[in-house]
Amino acid sequence: MPKKAKDEPRYEDLVEQIETLVENIESGELGLEESIKSYEEGTKLIKQARAILDQAKQRVESLNLEESSD
């Protein structure tokens, strides 16, 4: 199993950060500029989370191929 770099965030941590950003935006307490910055940060986090999910999907598909060829 490939090791993650220490600076790579965990999927669960990314989701938690995204949820916090969404809550802050939805609260209506942020100004427009702060909301936009939070939205931008959220889109970056979502891209990171999707990349992690894509890697996990590839690993599962690879395992399934290995198992079916046995």
HELIX and SHEET records of a PDB file:
HELIX    1   1 TYR A   11  SER A   27  1                                  17    
HELIX    2   2 LEU A   32  SER A   69  1                                  38    
END                                                                             
